[in-house]
Amino acid sequence: MDNQADGSSPLLVHGGQLNEVAQRYQIPLEKWLDLSTGISPINYPIPAIPENIWQQLPQPNQAMLSAAKNYYGTQNISVTSGSQAVIARLPALYLNHINQPANGIEVWLPEVGYKEHERAWHDAGFTIKNYQHLPTCEVLSRYAIVVVINPNNPTGELQQQQTLTTLLTTLESLSGWLIVDEAFMDVITPSQSLIHLTANKHLFVLRSIGKFFGLAGIRIGFVSAHPSWINKLQQLSSPWEVNGPAQFITEQALKNKVWQVAQQQQLIALSIRLEALLAKTFLPNQDKSNDPSITISGCGLFKTLVHPQATELYQKFCCQGLYVRLCDEKNALRFGIPDQEQYQILAKSLAEHSHS
Ligand SMILES: Cc1ncc(COP(=O)(O)O)c(C=O)c1O
């Protein structure tokens, strides 16, 4: 990550910046197909919100919290204004806890993955180590922190529960931390979540309401950790961070099992359809004579196309009014899941690409 003049990391680009992109390509907003994020195209329907919830200062919503305990299967949980808020706070929590300078402590982060983790630890002065494959006990030092994005965004790589449990045991013996970002876990069946293990003081699990429930705008997420950490994180936060209407909507969404099952099924079906379309376009040869440097991976909330001409394709798609995410390494495009209507537009755009 290249630093700014003051040593901090630059602001990161994540997708979802349609206003800016539309202006750059001089195409009106309404003409774009925006598949630049990993947010579900189908959102939990917004219920009628009682007026007093808008009017009052937000209070901790106990009914929402019990719904979260039930949905995530843990008692050790706290609501936050998006999982991003926790990512930004964990380095301060660690520094408050340990009497050591940050630069002597190694933080292992996936080489390819949501870069806000790296930004937070880097800016707090920790020593950054990037991994392609999970670090083994031989390379981990005392107090090491390992961040795992599971499934990974944008590669979709999924670490199995058993692998992470073993890593947790190693980190516990080193007095370190395992941080598992499960922002995209809701579509993995059967779940490989580690959230039921957060009685362990060396484990933090982050969850997001934005992706699976398609409600990124309400800014709600959760952190699961040992109660002593939850208390300390609450001390680091300021009052009224999570607004009342967002808590009200989240309570309904977390309780609605019928909607959740239907959402899972729809996302899986739509993502399979997207993968097939990408394969037809970019890997058209059934006989395995396709370019081996082109691959498609992902999960039920996005599909990622690794392609040697990713940057050129990104620009070409933008000129057609198709906005996807050019990954940080500039070697891949991440496609959000299109709903039925968006799929038709995408299929047309990709057919134009195939014929040009
Ligand atoms: C892997 C990952 N974790 C966390 C976040 C933050 O999500 P939120 O703050 O909306 O919960 C994102 C957002 O894109 C993400 O990709």
The ligand as a Gaussian input file, in Angstrom:
#p B3LYP/6-31G(d) Opt

LIG

0 1
 C      -14.787000      -8.458000       3.366000
 C      -15.525000      -7.264000       3.836000
 N      -15.634000      -7.042000       5.146000
 C      -16.299000      -5.983000       5.625000
 C      -16.873000      -5.059000       4.790000
 C      -17.609000      -3.888000       5.392000
 O      -18.962000      -4.125000       5.329000
 P      -20.045000      -3.377000       6.241000
 O      -19.336000      -2.294000       6.983000
 O      -21.061000      -2.862000       5.302000
 O      -20.578000      -4.412000       7.185000
 C      -16.785000      -5.244000       3.409000
 C      -17.400000      -4.264000       2.493000
 O      -17.348000      -4.370000       1.296000
 C      -16.097000      -6.370000       2.918000
 O      -15.986000      -6.587000       1.604000

